[in-house]
Amino acid sequence: MAGLPPAVIATAENDPLRDQGERYARKLADVGVPVQHLPVKGAIHGFLSFTGPVQLSRDILNQLSDAVATAFN
């Protein structure tokens, strides 16, 4: 995993895959890969699909897009 590009990982609090995402973020950090982990309280699996009616989803997508923009500047 060493040498991978920087990563941004968002994990939803109420997601059965949350632990795997958190573990992946830790492993990246352990080998020196720059990683930003965004734990999202109260969110469910697939919450990023609800960008229209859910402000939380829009906020996290904005954070993710900001991180990508920063990586390419």
WOKAPE-V213700 format. One record per backbone hydrogen bond with DSSP energy under -0.5 kcal/mol. CO is the residue of the C=O (numbers start at 0). NH is the residue of the N-H. If there is no record, write none. Layout:
BEGIN
co=CO nh=NH
co=CO nh=NH
END
This chain:
BEGIN
co=0 nh=3
co=6 nh=35
co=8 nh=37
co=10 nh=39
co=11 nh=14
co=13 nh=44
co=14 nh=17
co=16 nh=20
co=17 nh=21
co=18 nh=22
co=19 nh=23
co=20 nh=24
co=21 nh=25
co=22 nh=26
co=23 nh=27
co=24 nh=28
co=25 nh=29
co=26 nh=30
co=27 nh=30
co=27 nh=32
co=28 nh=31
co=33 nh=6
co=34 nh=36
co=35 nh=8
co=35 nh=37
co=36 nh=38
co=37 nh=10
co=38 nh=40
co=39 nh=12
co=39 nh=42
co=42 nh=13
co=43 nh=46
co=45 nh=48
co=46 nh=49
co=49 nh=53
co=52 nh=54
co=53 nh=57
co=54 nh=58
co=55 nh=59
co=56 nh=60
co=57 nh=61
co=58 nh=62
co=59 nh=63
co=60 nh=64
co=61 nh=65
co=62 nh=66
co=63 nh=67
co=64 nh=68
co=65 nh=69
co=66 nh=70
co=67 nh=71
co=69 nh=72
END
